[in-house]
């Protein structure tokens, strides 16, 4: 039976979790390809959607999205997964794994695409909402007054408020 180490990363919190899956729980992952989106219930995260981003086989060869099937192949690479060239334009023959999950795969990398929706916010009383709106408008007015005074000081003239009062 298959046994997978699944690393699930959360792009929002920049953290990752490790889950080990084996036996009948691992069967839904076999045959899936890189880039596919699956339900999080497969790995114990119900209500979430996960995208398969990568993985490696039992010997450490990485999965590459443009090699079809679950085979291991020696391919000439110029960049990308499996080869980082030390010089520009360098190419090298490297052994990599295809883009399909098989029983030979040991590690699977996934990322959370859709997190579960949080409970709706509790509604605030209308009086509090009105006060918050009033406070926001007051702070905007104060900021605009400050900026008009600063521009008047820079130009050496009077601010618009001062000219309106003298006229």
C-alpha positions, 0 to 999 in steps of 0.5 A, spaced: 500 500 500 502 507 498 504 511 504 505 519 503 508 524 507 503 530 505 506 537 506 500 542 506 502 550 505 498 556 507 500 562 503 496 566 507 500 565 514 506 562 510 506 556 514 506 549 513 503 542 516 505 535 515 500 530 514 502 522 513 497 518 509 497 511 508 493 505 506 486 506 504 486 514 505 492 514 500 488 511 494 484 518 492 491 521 491 494 515 486 493 518 479 492 525 480 497 530 477 501 536 478 496 542 478 490 539 480 485 541 485 482 536 490 478 536 496 481 537 503 477 532 506 482 527 503 488 529 508 483 531 513 482 538 512 475 538 510 472 545 507 478 546 504 481 546 497 488 544 495 492 544 489 498 539 488 504 543 487 510 538 487 513 532 490 518 527 490 519 519 489 522 514 494 529 516 491 529 523 491 527 525 484 523 531 484 516 531 480 516 535 474 509 538 471 511 537 463 513 530 464 507 526 462 505 520 466 508 517 473 515 514 469 522 516 471 526 519 465 533 522 464 531 529 460 536 534 458 534 541 462 536 548 462 532 550 468 526 549 472 524 543 477 530 539 478 536 543 475 538 550 477 544 552 472 550 555 475 551 559 468 546 562 463 544 557 458 547 551 461 544 545 459 544 538 463 541 531 463 538 530 469 533 524 472 526 526 474 519 524 475 513 525 471 507 529 473 502 523 476 502 521 483 504 513 483 505 508 489 513 510 488 512 517 490 513 518 497 512 526 498 507 530 496 507 538 496 500 541 496 498 549 498 491 551 500 487 554 494 481 556 498 480 556 506 474 555 509 469 561 510 469 564 517 463 565 521 459 571 519 461 577 523 456 579 528 452 585 526 453 591 530 448 596 533 446 601 528 448 607 533 455 604 533 455 604 526 453 611 525 458 613 530 464 610 527 462 613 520 462 620 523 468 619 526 471 617 519 468 623 516 471 627 522 478 624 521 478 625 513 476 633 514 482 634 519 487 631 514 484 635 508 485 641 513 492 640 514 494 638 507 491 645 505 495 649 510 501 645 508 500 647 501 499 654 503 505 655 507 509 652 501 506 657 496 507 663 501 499 664 500 493 664 504 490 657 505 483 657 501 479 657 508 483 664 510 481 667 503 474 665 504 474 668 511 477 675 508 472 676 502 
